[in-house]
């Protein structure tokens, strides 16, 4: 028996599980040189939800984050989590995009690639495996562990063998929900050592409290590596504390050899970060202990609680937790790991908050039921399939879902154009187009303004002064209003603020800086909202947002809107999308009718109960009211 190696998850899965992935790079950098001295097998630093949350919430470039981490921890291999054909996103990407992404991740600092598929469908791992082996990375094939009537030890051994045949260097048992027990862990590790023969890596979330005992039994059974986090980001939804595991294995044949005092020194730093950010500790509650019933993973749990808080529905958590296993059984027992955890969890939320089971269904759930995420592990309820899918095309089981995605890197690069200045920028856009465009526009705009200021200043007199704060305010106004260019002049100093991609405006009279610049009228909406509620006919029925989110009128940017004012719609026809909980949730018409009013602008945030449309049911015609 050899010592147990440790992979640290503090700055990736630890903070994703406890802090909803809201840790800034500035919190990581000061302590990384000390973490680099610990002697970890690897530091899990990237992947999972860290990529999109950088763009959505932290205003950070995920590629720059990776490079910064590597620069400050040069001696320890960095690991990332890939969702197979989904990479770090929530849908399948083409083989070409996978190849470019994996190679770029390796070039920017990743060495260990842990790859899993939410359904344990090997077809969704092939492209990752080939790309990792081609660029010289370490391919760790991961098994999404869960408990159900269709998940057995034999099925896991069969899948591990498939991963080995793809060239896996190590095999990870990914227990994202903390469902493993000590003696199950012992059996599966021994079976993998005997049947597969690759080093076994145990990844077990604390959740119900058994993870430390699982690691001890795994070490005794011959596991090579285990995942832990520093104490301030351990326990609860996260992993066992590295200090606990290190101390427990001292003076044994499995001694990690890590310096306990150095580990505590690092944890003291993380404790200050936790206090400063007002982040919660990892604590296992009764709800956590019931994981053996609801099977909700740690990361899913923290995000679910955060999303219910956004919906002002924290008190509905017990109902949602009871609904999750029902939904999971109805759709064939998928393991609750990204993206299936979000898809199943969100459906449970909809079922509870709307009071209508399967009344609102996300586009992603429909795609899953049609087979576009892969093969469901078990049988899908026929009535649910009929209600949700209807006449939609169900994918032939012999067709790999990833093979249907043919978008090339060059096509994406052409679409984003000059806004992308590197391969990494293009990949950012390929995975998260809306978020990437917003981020790149903002940061490229700042660069453009600085350039224009330098350009304009060459024509001014010595001693002329331009207030940078005023310029930045103009940029903000231009972004919000859609203006291509603003010209301002004060005491003879003229400055042009031109937005990326805008055509230079024709000469016009400049306005004083002190006054708000004139803003061209925005394009007229499809129909102006009726301001007087009493003016609407009683026959018009409101369609309300069933959740807090963002309203989108079209399936994707640049595509036609789902409906226009005056369109006749069928019952169940999609009217719009409300993006919430990282899913695109289609809002459908309840009955046959005519769209009379669109009440929300495309891309606008909406609250629970916000009226999105007024639809007049068929057979109840009424003249549209005049608007002012």
Secondary structure, DSSP 8 states (H G I E B T S, - for coil): ----EEEE-IIIIIHHHHSTT---HHHHHHHHHHHTTS--SEEEEEETTHHHHIIIII---HHHHHHHHHHH-TTS-EEEEE-GGGTTSSS---HHHHHHHHHHHHHHTEEEEEE--TT--GGGTHHHHHHHHHHT-EEEEEEE---BTTB-HHHHHHHHHHHHHTT-SEEEEEETT----HHHHHHHHHHHHHHT-SEEEEEEB-TTTTHHHHHHHHHHHT--EEEEB-GGG-STTSB-BHHHHHHHHTTSTT-----HHHHHHHHHHHHHHHHHTT-------HHHHTHHHH---HHHHHHHHHHHHHTT-GGGHHHHHHHHHHHHHHTT---S-TTHHHHHHHHHHHHHHHSSTTTS-BHHHHHHHTTSS---SS---HHHHHHHHTTS----TTS-GGGG----HHHHHHHHGGG--SHHHHHHHHH-HHHHHHHHHHHHHHHHHHHHHHHHHTTS-TT----HHHHHHHHHHHHHHT-SEEEEEETTEEEEEE-TT---------EETTS----------SS---S-GGGS-TTEEEEE-SSSEEEESBSSTTS-BS--TT-EE-TT-EEEEEEETTEEEEEE-SSSEEEEEE-S-TT-EE-TT-EEEEEEETT---------
